[in-house]
Amino acid sequence: MSDFPSGLRAMRVRRDMAVFVFDIGPEVVRLSDAERAVALLVVDGHTNAEIGALRGTSARTVANQVARILEKLDLGSRAELVACSLLL
């Protein structure tokens, strides 16, 4: 599946159950519940400030969560996360 960025081989996202499972080679990366919630809001186009307001946290906390999500998934930007979700 060469359409996925940064070596991402396969990705399943079930928005109805907020399940993100990413296969990036020999291991499967699972996001925590909080990371999944933030990832869904990022994919929906919300800013860090908007996500923070919706989740009752600061924009800085959201920025840290987004950074962890991108690191876990070996993605370079929020746009790549959105692009991956659109490929499904």
Secondary structure by P-SEA (a helix, b strand, c coil): cccccccccbbbbccccbbbbbbcccbbbbbcaaaaaaaaaaaacccaaaaaaaacccaaaaaaaaaaaaaaaccccaaaaaaaaaac
